[in-house]
Amino acid sequence: MSELITLSKKDSRFRSYIEGTFSKELRALPIQSLNVNTDAEQVTFRIFPVHEVKQPLWGFHWLQILKVRNFLLVAFPIFLVFIKNSLEGNLQDPLTGCLSAVGALCLMTAVNLRNDYLDHLSGLDRLHPQSGSHAIQKGWVTAAQVQKWSFVYLLAGIIFGLPSLWLYPKIILLVGIFALLGIFGMTSYQMGLKYRRWSEWTVFLLLGPLLTSGMQYSLGSQLDLQILWMGLLTGWLSVFYMHLKNFDQLMVNNQAQFQNTMTWLGFEKGKKWLFSWWLLFALIFQAYQFHFSSLFWQVIFLSGLILVTLPFWKALRSLKSPLGSQMKTMNQIGQMAILFVMGLWILQGLWLFWLQP
Amino acid sequence: MDIRNSDIKIFDPRDFPAYLPKLNTLYDDLFSGGKGFRAKLIRLFAEHLKIPNKTETLLAQTIEFIHNASLLHDDLIDRSQLRRGKTAAWLRFTPEYAVLAGDYLLARVMVNLSGYGNIRLVQYTAEVISDLLEGEWLQDYLVGDLNIELSQLDRVHNLKTASLFKWCLRAPFLALDRYEPQMHTLLEEMGTLLGQLFQRSDDLLDYDIRNNEGKAVLGDLKSGYLNSFAAFATRGLTKSDRLKLKDTKTLEDFQQLLGGKSQFELTVKEFDEKNVFLIQLYQHHLKTLAHYLSEDEKPLLQQLEPLTEILYWRRKPS
C-alpha cells in the first residue's frame, strides 16, 4: 500500500526523501514536482515498502544503471586506437593501454552516475522523463546509492589511469584537460552539461580527439595525423548521437526551457542541421578512408554510407511535427546509421588484423 | 447550481451587436445546449471566495467564450458534423463564418478582460488561448498516426483540454489579486489532472465505456485518430495488427484486435487503475490547497472533491 507526501524544499526532511536515506524499509518516489529547481520547489512523493519495488533481472538492472549503451561511445574510439597501433606493430605497452581503457570506461560511468544523481536532485529527471537511466525514478536504487557508486567509479578510473600517468607524463596534460572539462560540465552548469548550448563541443573533445590522443600516449606511442582524424570522426559521431536525442526531445526541452542547439534552431532548421551534421560526417569519413584505406574499403564504405544516408534523409523529410511516432522512427534510423558505420569500421579493423602477416 | 443561457452569453451589450444578425444566430445556436460546466466551476469558486457578482459573471463568460470559440475551430478542423446534437456551425454557416465567429469570441474576451483592468489575468488568459491553439496545431499532426503513445497525447491534452480547467481554478484567485506562486502552481497541476481525467473519460466514450450520453462509437478511430484509450490499449500490438486499425469498423473488430472482449475489458480496467492514481493525486493536492485558504474558504474543498467523480466516472457524486 502506498501513500503520498508533499514536501517543500525548505522542509528539513526534503533532502533525506529526495536522496532516499529517510528510511531503510521504505522508498520515496517523486511523482510530481512543482516549481522545479527553485527555492519554492515542492515534491510529491509516493511512499512504499522497498520489497514492493519491481526489480528487473539483476544483470539488466546494472546494465541500465551503468548505461552500458553509452559505453560504446568510449569503447569504440579505444578499439580503433588499439587496432591501428596493432596493425602498425606499434603496441609498445599494451598492459598500460588496457588499464587506461578500463580507467576511461570507469570515468565515463562515474560521470553518467553523477549526472543522474544531480538530475534527480535538481528535479530535471521529473521534468524530462526520458533522461537518465530511470533506475532512481523506478526505485531500483536510491539517489544516495547512485552518488556513492559514482565516487567508487571515479576512484577506480583514477587508479586504473595511474600507471599511464606515471609512465607517460605527457598524458598528464591530456588527462588534466579531460578531467577538468568533465568536472566543469558536471558541476558548473546549473542544469548540467547536456542542457547547455554549445556543450556539444565539450562532448566532441571528450569522446573525440582527447580520448584517442590520450589512448595513443598511454600505449606508449606518439601522436599522429590518423589518431587526430579518428578523434575528429568519433567525436563528430558522438555529437551526432547527442543532436539526435536532443532533436527527438525538442518539444519537451522547449517547454521546459532547456537550452541546446536544437531548441535554439527549432524544428525545421533542426532537421536541416541534423542532416547536414550527418552528411558532413559521411564526407569526412569518406575522405579518411580515401586517405588511409584501400580502394576496396573505400567502395564498401561509400556504398554503406549511401545505404544508411538515404533512409535517414527520407525519415527526416517525412517528419511533420516534433510530436508523434515519426520522430521515434527517425531517431531509430539515425541510431542504426551510427551503429552501422561503427560496425563496418570495426569489421574493417578486424579484417585487416586477420589478414596481417 | 443553475446557469442561464443569457448569463453565459452576454457580458457587454457590445459583445454581440444587433447589426450582425448572422453572428447572433450562430451564437444562439452554439451557446444553447451546452452544460456550462466550466462556468459552474467558476461560480463554485466565486461563492466561496466571495468574488463580486460582476467579476464572477465576467469570469464565467470568459471561460465559456473561450471554450465555445475552441469548439467552433475544433469542429472545423476535425470536420465534425454535429455539435451538441445539432449541425456544426461550419456546416450550417460555412467554414469562413465559423472561423470568424471563433476569432470574434476570443477578441471579445480580450476586450472585456482588459476593461476589468487586471493585467495578470489578461496575460494568463492570453497564454491559455495560445496553449489551446498550440494544442490544436499539434493534434492535427497526430491524425493518421497509429503508433502514437499515451505520453505524447497527454502533452496535447495538457495544452488543449487541461488549459481551460487550469484557467477555471486559477483565474478566480488572480481576479482577487491573490498571486501566491506556490498556490498557483498547485492549482495549475490540479487543473492538469482534471483536464487529463476529463479527456481520458471522453476518449473512453468512443469505445462505449460509460457512454450514457449516447456518443457515436469509434468516431475518433474512424477519422484516423488514436485517442488516449486507444493508444493505451494498442501499446503492445504488432506492426501488422496496428495496420489493421485502419480497417476497424465496429467495436467488435477493435476488441478482436486486442484479443477478444474479455481482454478488452481487462484493458479498460487497467486504464481505469492508471487514472485512479491521478484521482488519488488530485485528492492529495486538495489537502495541500487547504493551507492556502482561510477558514471561511475551506468549504470550497468539499465542493471540489467530487469533481473527479463527475469528470472521470461520469456519475453524480453520492
HADDOCK unambig.tbl for C-alpha pairs under 7 A between the chains (distance, minus, plus):
assign (segid A and resid 34 and name CA) (segid B and resid 185 and name CA) 6.33 0.50 0.50
assign (segid A and resid 40 and name CA) (segid B and resid 182 and name CA) 6.77 0.50 0.50
assign (segid A and resid 321 and name CA) (segid B and resid 141 and name CA) 6.40 0.50 0.50
assign (segid A and resid 323 and name CA) (segid B and resid 152 and name CA) 6.68 0.50 0.50
assign (segid A and resid 324 and name CA) (segid B and resid 142 and name CA) 6.13 0.50 0.50
assign (segid A and resid 324 and name CA) (segid B and resid 145 and name CA) 6.90 0.50 0.50
assign (segid A and resid 324 and name CA) (segid B and resid 148 and name CA) 5.58 0.50 0.50
assign (segid A and resid 324 and name CA) (segid B and resid 152 and name CA) 6.85 0.50 0.50
assign (segid A and resid 325 and name CA) (segid B and resid 145 and name CA) 6.83 0.50 0.50
assign (segid A and resid 325 and name CA) (segid B and resid 147 and name CA) 5.50 0.50 0.50
assign (segid A and resid 325 and name CA) (segid B and resid 148 and name CA) 5.26 0.50 0.50
